[in-house]
Amino acid sequence: MGKPQRQAALGFLITAALVLSFVAMMVAVVMVSLPVFAYAAAISYGADLLLHTAKSSTLDRLRDSRFGLTIRFLIRQFLLLALCGALIDLDSFVVQMTSVGLLLLFVLQLVYGALLKQVKSERAALPFTTRGLDLEALAIRRLPHPFLMDRHVRKMLHLDVPLVGGAIGTIATDRWEYVTFGGIASVWLAFVAVLVLLPGAKNALILPSADDAIDELNWQLAQYRPQIALYFTFAAVSRDFMYQVNMWLESLESMDLRPIIVLRERATLRFLDATSVPVICVPKAEYLARVEMPELRVTLYPGNAGKNVHMLQRHEVKHVFIGHGDSDKLASSNRVSKVFDEIWVAGRAGRDRYERIKHAVTAQQIVEVGRPQLMPLRRWTGSVSNETPTVIYAPTWEGWTDDACYTSVIPAGEHLIRTLLSHERQLRIIYKPHPLTGTRSAAAAAAHRRIIALLQEDNARRFGRKILDSKTAARRLARIDKRLEALQERGVRSKYPDLTEGERTARVRKLRDQAGTLYWDSLPVDAHHVVTERVPTLYDCFNHSDLLIGDMSSVVSDFVATRKPYAIFNLEGLPDAEFRNEQRTAYASYLLDSDCNGLEAAIEATLHPAQDVMAPYREQLKEYLLGADHPPSTVRFTNAANDLYSRGLQDFPIEYPAFEEFPEEPGQPPRQRA
């Protein structure tokens, strides 16, 4: 059983114990049984703690079922009072102490929560968040310590344990001390928590006005003088979508122009990779309009989104759609792209996609710049790299609607894996699905889980103890992950507050390289791999593979840069010529149907290059999709940016604002008068 299955099974068992414990407490009240109630209450507390420690997905389902954390604690407390009423008179000392203690505890919990809510709402009202810019002059105070803020609801609710335990002890022994001291302990701990939080919360609420903050940001930007921006906004913010930005970071860093990253949702900062490029996140359009970047003449857009319009309004800036991967999907030739001054595509294929959309964009808008991200890919030597040939299955996801369901996971994924596992030649399989696989379709999620189970079962059958021994490497990878998380943290949580963003980025990339090497060394050389985490990267998987099997997506386009054999699913059953004509990435591919017919030809081409009839077509397709090898795409990308910037300066020469002298700190340059 793999890790996801073990976690799911553990979550189910803990949830079952939690639900049964509450049922047992209700039964105990009806039966008027104190021992049953005490045991059930203890199990419920333990199950709650384990459920949160395991970070089970069951937590969301419990909350959606109106059985969330706060409700569970309230139910347990009401059941305790009901038991007290059944065993003892309602006006007894234990009932009165328990009721008063719970009421005071509830009030203090409300005060604590209200303080934190006020801090978060006030901080969220700041006009922007930044990385890589020095805004010390704003004197923004630090947030309270993470221990006081993280999971505070769960921590405060658990303060009822002394009171509940004391009440049960008093009922069992008839000694008033238990409930008295238990109640005092619970209320005192809650009161101390509020007292400890109060100074930090008050300090965190000392904030500059929006006008002062914007003025200081503009001052810092005037010192940095950004010339080119990467602009990103997305409504559904998660780590799975941030690859659209992260794939361009190293290309930005290598530019001749001074780059800056402009984000619109604060949550995106959590998932933005480490980079030496300064970052500003400005959620509100009214504040973005006040951000001054007088030398900015080029803005790059990796995605089409409604909030793009807030940046497109800058008439002095040349706006460029760069996308997040070239493919034959409709998103790679969207009519909306005509709002941009230029559209940068990898090669001639990108130009042709747009030209097929009549009256959409002009030929002058399209610029071929290659794919700078593909430089780390190793070119095929003409033979398999290891004794055991490696096949990477990298399907796309199910898409936003059933009308555009491009994935092969549902109709063919499981059959493909079974066929590869039963092949007469032993094969190593790398399963690298799209990060969003199964997020919209239950059928895709189920097929995805079955594929993982098949590969894990085959690994266990073939290697047995060796797979278990790889847990040592897994623990080392976990330690690297913790170090990476620590490096990605900023502010009060940061263990490295004095690192510059450049130093932080260098350390993060070095650790990722170490993690990638450790990952491949952690399993036998011919063991299968299920890759659903950030390590190893997709391109690292390409370098360890001999044959790609995929769908219509940018993954295939990128793989073509290796010149290795690849196969694409023709799920609609179109005639080969028609399918290749419609999907240009299929021009040099071996084609598979939903029954995996055609797979043997692709495998034979990989094992015996003399039978690889598609090899010369892949050479042609590589140049067509991704452009020529010389000059390198990094050079073409940089040159395109420099050229567009020069034209932007010609159209809108820089007008420097006038600066007036007024008192400043010694040694500081004069700032522009507001």
C-alpha positions in Angstrom: 0.0 0.0 0.0 1.4 3.4 -1.0 1.7 6.5 1.1 -1.5 8.2 -0.3 -3.5 5.0 0.3 -2.0 4.6 3.8 -2.9 8.2 4.6 -6.4 7.7 3.3 -6.9 4.5 5.3 -5.5 6.2 8.5 -7.8 9.2 8.0 -10.8 6.9 7.6 -9.9 4.9 10.8 -9.4 8.1 12.9 -12.6 9.6 11.6 -14.5 6.4 12.4 -13.1 6.5 15.9 -14.1 10.2 16.3 -17.7 9.6 15.1 -18.1 6.5 17.2 -16.8 8.3 20.3 -19.5 11.0 20.0 -22.1 8.3 19.5 -20.8 6.6 22.6 -21.0 9.8 24.6 -24.6 10.2 23.6 -25.3 6.7 24.6 -23.6 7.3 27.9 -25.9 10.2 28.6 -28.9 8.1 27.8 -27.6 5.2 29.9 -26.3 7.6 32.6 -22.9 5.9 32.5 -20.0 8.1 33.7 -17.2 5.5 32.8 -18.5 5.1 29.2 -18.7 8.9 28.8 -15.1 9.4 30.2 -13.6 6.8 27.9 -15.5 8.1 24.9 -14.5 11.7 25.6 -10.8 10.7 25.9 -11.0 8.9 22.6 -12.7 11.9 21.0 -10.0 14.3 22.1 -7.2 11.9 20.9 -8.9 11.3 17.6 -9.3 15.1 17.0 -5.7 15.6 17.7 -4.5 12.8 15.4 -6.9 13.9 12.7 -5.3 17.4 12.6 -1.7 16.1 13.0 -2.2 13.8 10.0 -3.7 16.7 8.0 -6.3 14.4 6.7 -8.7 15.5 3.9 -11.5 14.2 6.1 -11.3 17.5 8.0 -12.9 19.3 5.1 -15.6 16.8 4.7 -16.4 17.0 8.4 -16.6 20.8 8.2 -18.8 20.6 5.1 -21.1 18.2 7.0 -21.6 20.8 9.8 -19.4 18.7 12.2 -16.5 21.0 12.2 -14.0 21.5 15.0 -15.9 24.1 17.0 -19.2 22.2 16.8 -17.5 19.0 18.0 -16.2 20.8 21.1 -19.6 22.4 21.8 -21.4 19.1 21.4 -19.0 17.4 23.8 -19.5 20.2 26.4 -23.3 20.1 26.1 -23.2 16.3 26.5 -21.1 16.7 29.6 -23.7 19.2 31.1 -26.5 16.8 30.2 -24.7 13.9 31.9 -24.2 16.1 35.0 -27.9 16.9 35.0 -28.8 13.2 34.7 -26.4 12.1 37.5 -26.8 15.1 39.8 -29.2 18.0 40.4 -28.9 20.7 37.8 -28.4 23.3 40.6 -25.5 21.3 42.1 -22.0 22.8 42.6 -20.4 20.7 39.8 -23.0 21.8 37.3 -22.7 25.5 38.3 -18.8 25.4 38.2 -18.8 23.6 34.9 -21.3 26.1 33.3 -19.5 29.2 34.6 -16.1 27.8 33.6 -17.3 27.0 30.1 -19.0 30.4 29.7 -15.8 32.3 30.8 -13.7 30.1 28.6 -16.0 30.8 25.6 -15.8 34.5 26.2 -12.0 34.5 26.4 -11.8 32.4 23.2 -14.0 34.9 21.4 -11.7 37.8 22.6 -8.6 35.9 21.4 -10.2 35.1 18.0 -11.4 38.7 17.6 -7.9 40.1 18.3 -6.4 37.9 15.6 -9.1 38.6 13.2 -8.6 42.3 13.6 -4.8 42.0 13.1 -5.3 39.9 9.9 -8.0 42.2 8.4 -5.9 45.3 9.1 -2.8 43.8 7.7 -4.7 42.6 4.6 -5.8 46.2 4.1 -2.2 47.2 3.4 -2.0 48.3 -0.3 0.8 45.8 -1.2 3.2 43.1 -0.2 6.7 42.9 -1.5 9.8 40.7 -1.8 13.3 42.0 -2.5 12.6 45.7 -1.8 13.7 47.5 1.3 10.6 49.0 3.0 12.1 49.3 6.5 11.3 53.0 6.4 7.6 52.2 6.7 8.4 50.6 10.1 5.7 47.9 9.7 5.8 45.9 12.9 6.0 42.1 13.0 3.0 39.9 13.5 2.6 38.1 16.8 4.7 34.9 17.2 3.5 32.1 14.9 2.7 29.9 17.9 0.1 32.4 18.9 -1.4 32.6 15.4 -1.1 29.2 13.8 -4.0 26.8 14.4 -5.1 29.1 17.3 -8.8 27.9 17.2 -7.7 24.3 17.9 -5.3 25.4 20.6 -7.8 27.6 22.4 -10.6 25.0 22.2 -8.4 22.3 23.8 -8.1 24.5 26.9 -11.4 23.0 28.1 -9.6 19.7 28.8 -8.8 20.5 32.5 -12.3 21.7 33.1 -13.9 18.7 31.4 -11.6 16.3 33.2 -12.2 18.0 36.5 -15.9 17.8 36.1 -15.7 14.1 35.4 -13.4 13.6 38.4 -15.8 15.5 40.7 -18.8 13.5 39.6 -16.9 10.2 40.1 -15.4 11.1 43.5 -17.8 13.8 44.8 -14.7 15.9 45.6 -15.2 19.6 44.8 -11.5 20.2 44.2 -11.3 18.6 40.8 -13.9 20.7 39.0 -12.8 23.8 40.9 -9.1 23.6 40.1 -9.9 22.3 36.6 -12.1 25.2 35.9 -9.6 27.7 37.3 -6.8 26.1 35.2 -8.8 26.3 31.9 -9.9 29.9 32.5 -6.5 31.0 33.7 -4.7 29.5 30.7 -7.2 31.2 28.3 -6.7 34.5 30.2 -2.9 34.3 30.0 -3.2 33.5 26.3 -5.1 36.7 25.7 -2.6 38.7 27.8 0.3 37.3 25.9 -1.3 38.0 22.5 -2.4 41.5 23.4 0.9 43.4 23.1 1.9 41.6 19.9 -1.5 42.3 18.4 -1.5 45.9 19.4 2.1 46.3 18.0 1.0 44.6 14.7 -1.8 47.1 14.3 0.6 50.1 14.1 0.5 50.5 10.4 1.3 53.3 7.9 -1.5 54.9 6.0 -2.2 53.7 2.4 -0.8 57.0 1.0 2.4 56.7 3.0 2.9 53.1 2.0 2.4 53.8 -1.7 4.7 56.8 -1.5 7.5 54.6 0.0 7.0 51.9 -2.5 7.3 54.4 -5.4 10.5 55.7 -3.8 12.0 52.3 -3.6 10.9 51.6 -7.2 12.5 54.8 -8.3 15.8 53.5 -6.9 15.5 50.1 -8.6 14.0 51.5 -11.9 12.3 48.4 -13.3 12.3 48.1 -17.1 10.4 44.9 -17.7 7.6 43.2 -15.7 6.1 39.8 -15.4 2.4 40.2 -14.5 0.3 37.3 -13.1 -3.1 37.0 -11.7 -5.3 34.0 -11.3 -8.7 33.6 -9.5 -8.1 30.0 -8.3 -4.8 30.5 -6.4 -2.9 27.3 -5.5 0.5 25.8 -5.9 -0.8 23.9 -9.0 -1.2 27.1 -11.0 1.9 28.9 -10.0 4.0 26.8 -12.4 2.8 29.3 -15.0 5.0 32.0 -13.3 7.7 29.8 -11.8 8.8 28.5 -15.2 9.8 32.0 -16.3 11.8 33.0 -13.2 15.3 32.0 -14.4 14.6 33.5 -17.8 13.8 36.8 -16.1 16.9 36.7 -13.9 19.1 36.3 -17.0 17.8 39.3 -18.8 19.8 42.5 -19.6 16.8 44.6 -18.5 15.9 45.1 -14.9 12.9 42.9 -14.2 10.1 43.0 -11.6 7.3 40.6 -10.9 3.8 42.0 -10.4 1.2 39.8 -8.7 -2.4 40.5 -7.8 -3.4 37.9 -5.2 -1.5 37.8 -1.8 -1.8 34.0 -1.7 0.4 33.7 -4.8 3.4 34.9 -2.8 3.2 31.7 -0.7 3.7 29.6 -3.9 6.1 31.8 -5.8 9.5 30.1 -6.0 12.6 31.8 -4.6 13.9 34.4 -7.0 16.3 37.3 -7.0 13.8 39.4 -9.0 11.9 41.9 -6.8 8.2 41.2 -6.4 5.3 43.4 -5.6 1.8 42.1 -4.9 -0.9 44.8 -5.3 -4.4 43.3 -4.9 -6.5 46.4 -5.6 -6.6 48.0 -9.0 -6.8 51.5 -7.5 -3.5 51.0 -5.7 -1.9 49.4 -8.8 -2.8 52.5 -10.8 -0.8 54.6 -8.3 2.4 52.4 -8.5 4.9 54.4 -10.5 7.5 52.7 -12.7 8.5 55.4 -15.2 11.1 53.3 -17.0 8.8 50.3 -17.4 8.2 49.7 -21.1 7.5 45.9 -21.4 5.2 43.7 -19.5 5.0 39.9 -20.0 1.8 37.9 -19.4 2.0 34.1 -18.8 -1.8 33.8 -18.7 -5.1 35.3 -20.0 -7.1 36.6 -17.0 -9.7 39.3 -16.5 -7.4 41.4 -14.2 -4.8 41.7 -17.0 -6.8 44.7 -18.0 -5.6 46.7 -15.0 -2.0 46.5 -16.4 -3.0 46.7 -20.0 -4.3 50.3 -19.3 -0.7 51.5 -19.2 -0.4 53.0 -22.6 3.4 53.6 -22.4 4.1 49.9 -21.9 4.4 47.3 -24.6 2.3 44.3 -23.6 3.4 40.7 -24.5 1.6 37.4 -24.1 4.2 34.7 -23.4 1.8 31.9 -22.2 2.9 29.0 -20.1 3.7 26.4 -22.7 3.1 25.8 -26.4 0.6 23.1 -27.4 -2.2 22.4 -29.8 -4.8 23.2 -27.1 -7.2 26.0 -27.8 -5.6 28.0 -25.0 -2.4 28.3 -27.0 -4.2 30.3 -29.7 -6.8 32.3 -28.0 -8.5 35.2 -29.8 -8.2 37.3 -26.6 -4.5 37.5 -27.3 -5.1 40.1 -29.9 -5.3 42.7 -27.1 -1.5 42.4 -26.6 1.1 44.3 -28.6 3.1 41.1 -29.3 2.6 37.4 -28.8 5.8 35.5 -28.2 5.8 31.9 -29.3 8.4 29.2 -29.3 8.6 28.5 -33.1 6.8 28.6 -36.4 4.1 26.2 -35.0 2.9 28.9 -32.6 2.7 31.4 -35.4 0.7 29.0 -37.6 -1.8 28.4 -34.7 -2.6 32.0 -34.5 -2.7 32.5 -38.2 -5.4 29.8 -38.5 -7.6 32.0 -36.4 -8.7 34.5 -39.0 -9.1 38.1 -38.1 -7.6 37.5 -34.7 -3.9 38.7 -34.7 -1.6 40.1 -37.3 1.6 38.4 -38.4 3.5 41.4 -37.1 2.3 40.7 -33.5 3.9 37.3 -33.4 7.5 36.9 -32.4 9.4 33.5 -32.3 11.6 33.4 -29.3 12.1 29.7 -28.6 11.7 28.1 -25.1 14.4 29.2 -22.8 13.3 26.7 -20.1 14.4 23.8 -22.2 18.1 24.4 -22.0 18.7 21.8 -19.3 17.2 19.0 -21.5 19.7 16.4 -22.8 19.5 15.4 -26.4 19.0 11.8 -27.4 22.1 9.8 -28.1 20.3 7.3 -30.3 20.1 4.5 -27.7 18.5 3.8 -24.3 20.4 5.3 -21.5 20.2 2.3 -19.1 19.9 -1.5 -19.4 16.3 -1.1 -18.5 14.5 1.2 -21.0 12.4 3.9 -19.3 9.0 5.0 -20.5 7.5 8.2 -19.0 3.7 8.5 -19.1 2.9 12.2 -18.7 -0.8 12.7 -19.4 -2.5 16.1 -19.2 -5.5 16.7 -16.9 -9.2 16.6 -17.6 -9.6 20.3 -18.3 -12.3 22.8 -17.2 -15.2 21.1 -19.0 -16.0 17.7 -20.5 -16.1 19.3 -23.9 -12.3 19.8 -23.7 -11.3 16.6 -21.9 -7.9 16.0 -23.4 -6.6 13.4 -20.8 -6.0 9.8 -21.6 -6.0 8.9 -18.0 -9.7 8.0 -18.0 -10.1 6.0 -21.2 -6.7 4.4 -21.6 -4.3 5.1 -18.7 -4.8 2.0 -16.7 -4.8 -0.2 -19.8 -1.5 1.4 -20.9 0.2 0.7 -17.6 -0.9 -2.9 -17.6 0.3 -3.3 -21.1 3.7 -1.8 -20.3 4.1 -4.0 -17.2 3.3 -7.1 -19.1 5.7 -6.3 -22.0 8.3 -9.1 -22.8 11.1 -6.6 -22.3 11.3 -5.3 -18.7 10.5 -1.6 -18.7 10.8 1.1 -16.1 7.8 3.4 -15.9 7.8 7.0 -14.7 4.2 8.2 -14.1 4.2 12.0 -14.1 0.6 13.3 -14.3 -0.5 16.9 -14.6 -0.7 18.5 -11.1 -4.5 19.1 -11.6 -5.3 15.5 -12.5 -8.4 14.4 -10.7 -9.3 17.8 -9.3 -12.5 18.1 -11.4 -13.3 14.6 -12.5 -14.0 11.8 -10.1 -13.3 9.3 -12.9 -9.9 10.8 -13.5 -9.1 10.7 -9.8 -10.1 7.0 -9.6 -8.1 6.1 -12.7 -5.1 8.0 -11.3 -5.2 6.1 -8.0 -5.4 2.8 -9.8 -2.4 3.6 -12.0 -0.4 4.4 -8.8 -1.5 1.2 -7.2 -0.4 -0.9 -10.2 3.1 0.6 -10.2 3.5 0.3 -6.4 2.3 -3.3 -6.5 4.8 -4.2 -9.2 7.6 -2.5 -7.3 6.8 -4.4 -4.2 6.6 -7.7 -6.1 9.9 -7.2 -7.9 12.0 -5.6 -5.2 10.4 -6.3 -1.8 12.8 -5.3 0.9 14.7 -2.9 -1.3 11.6 -0.7 -1.7 11.2 -0.6 2.1 14.9 0.2 2.5 14.4 3.3 0.4 12.6 4.9 3.4 16.0 6.0 4.6 16.4 8.2 1.5 12.8 9.3 1.9 13.7 10.6 5.4 16.6 12.5 4.0 14.4 14.0 1.3 11.9 15.0 4.0 14.8 16.8 5.8 15.7 18.6 2.6 12.0 19.5 2.2 12.0 21.0 5.7 15.1 23.1 4.9 13.4 24.3 1.7 10.3 25.2 3.6 12.4 27.1 6.1 14.2 29.0 3.3 10.9 29.9 1.7 9.5 31.4 4.9 9.9 35.1 5.4 9.0 37.5 8.1 8.6 36.4 11.7 8.6 32.8 10.8 11.9 33.0 8.9 14.9 31.2 10.3 17.1 33.1 7.9 15.9 36.7 8.2 19.3 38.2 7.1 19.5 36.4 3.7 19.1 38.5 0.6 16.6 37.1 -2.0 19.6 36.3 -4.2 21.3 34.3 -1.5 18.0 32.6 -0.6 17.4 31.6 -4.2 20.9 30.2 -4.6 20.5 28.0 -1.5 17.0 26.8 -2.6 18.2 25.7 -6.0 21.3 24.0 -4.6 19.1 22.0 -2.2 16.7 21.1 -5.0 19.6 19.8 -7.1 20.6 17.7 -4.1 17.1 16.4 -3.6 16.8 15.5 -7.3 20.1 13.4 -7.2 19.0 11.8 -3.9 15.6 11.0 -5.4 17.0 9.0 -8.3 19.4 7.2 -6.0 16.7 6.2 -3.5 15.2 3.3 -5.5 16.7 0.5 -7.6 17.7 1.7 -11.1 14.9 -0.2 -12.8 12.1 0.6 -10.2 9.0 2.5 -11.3 8.5 6.0 -10.2 5.3 7.9 -9.4 6.2 11.6 -9.5 3.5 13.9 -8.0 5.7 16.2 -6.0 8.0 19.1 -7.0 11.1 16.8 -6.9 12.1 15.6 -9.4 11.1 18.2 -12.0 9.4 17.3 -15.3 12.6 18.0 -17.2 14.6 15.9 -14.9 12.2 13.1 -15.6 12.7 13.7 -19.4 16.4 13.3 -18.9 15.9 9.9 -17.2 13.5 8.7 -19.9 13.8 7.1 -23.3 10.2 7.2 -24.6 7.4 9.6 -23.8 3.7 8.7 -23.9 1.4 11.7 -23.5 -1.6 13.7 -24.6 -2.1 16.9 -26.6 -0.2 19.3 -24.3 2.9 21.4 -23.9 4.6 18.5 -22.3 4.9 16.8 -25.7 6.1 20.0 -27.3 8.9 20.3 -24.7 9.9 16.7 -25.0 10.4 17.1 -28.7 13.5 19.2 -27.8 15.2 15.9 -26.7 14.6 14.3 -30.2 13.6 11.1 -28.3 10.7 8.9 -29.6 7.3 9.8 -28.3 3.7 8.6 -28.7 0.4 10.5 -28.5 -3.1 9.2 -27.8 -5.5 9.8 -30.7 -8.6 9.3 -28.5 -11.1 10.6 -31.0 -10.1 7.9 -33.5 -9.5 10.3 -36.3 -7.6 9.0 -39.4 -3.8 9.4 -38.8 -3.3 12.0 -41.5 -6.2 14.1 -40.3 -5.1 13.9 -36.7 -1.5 14.9 -37.5 -2.7 17.8 -39.6 -4.9 19.1 -36.8 -2.4 18.5 -34.0 1.0 19.6 -35.2 2.8 18.1 -32.2 1.6 14.7 -33.5 3.5 15.2 -36.8 6.5 13.1 -35.7 4.8 10.9 -33.1 3.7 7.3 -32.9 -0.1 7.3 -32.5 -2.0 5.2 -30.0 -5.7 4.6 -29.7 -7.7 3.9 -26.5 -6.7 0.2 -26.8 -3.0 1.2 -27.0 -2.7 -0.1 -30.5 0.5 1.4 -31.9 2.4 1.1 -28.6 4.6 -1.8 -29.8 5.9 0.3 -32.7 6.9 3.1 -30.3 8.7 0.7 -28.0 10.5 -1.0 -30.9 11.6 2.4 -32.2 13.1 3.1 -28.8 14.9 -0.2 -28.4 16.0 -0.5 -32.1 16.8 2.9 -33.6 17.1 1.4 -37.1 13.3 0.9 -36.9 12.6 4.4 -35.7 10.9 5.7 -38.9 9.9 9.0 -37.1 13.5 10.1 -36.2 14.0 12.4 -39.2 10.5 13.9 -38.7 11.3 14.7 -35.1 14.3 16.8 -36.3 12.0 18.8 -38.6 9.3 19.1 -35.9 11.8 20.3 -33.3 12.7 23.3 -35.4 9.1 23.9 -36.3 7.8 23.8 -32.8 10.7 25.3 -30.8 12.8 27.2 -33.4 16.4 26.7 -34.4 19.2 25.7 -32.0 21.2 28.7 -32.9 21.1 31.3 -31.6 20.0 29.7 -28.3 16.5 30.4 -27.1 17.8 32.3 -24.1 19.5 34.7 -26.5 16.5 35.1 -28.7 14.2 35.7 -25.7 16.6 38.4 -24.3 17.0 40.0 -27.7 13.2 40.1 -28.2 12.8 41.9 -24.9 15.6 44.3 -25.6 14.3 45.2 -29.0 10.7 45.8 -27.8 12.1 47.9 -24.9 14.0 50.1 -27.4 10.9 50.6 -29.4 8.9 51.4 -26.3 11.4 54.1 -25.4 11.1 55.6 -28.9 7.4 55.8 -28.6 7.4 57.0 -25.0 10.7 58.6 -23.9 11.3 58.5 -20.2 10.1 61.6 -18.4 11.9 61.8 -15.0 9.9 63.5 -12.3 11.3 66.6 -10.7 12.8 66.2 -7.2 12.7 69.0 -4.6 14.9 69.3 -1.6 13.4 68.9 1.8 14.8 67.7 5.2 15.9 64.1 5.1 18.0 61.9 7.3 21.7 62.6 7.0 23.2 60.8 4.0 19.8 60.1 2.4 19.0 61.5 -1.1 16.1 63.9 -1.3 12.7 62.3 -2.1 10.0 63.6 -4.4 7.6 65.9 -2.6 4.1 64.3 -2.2 
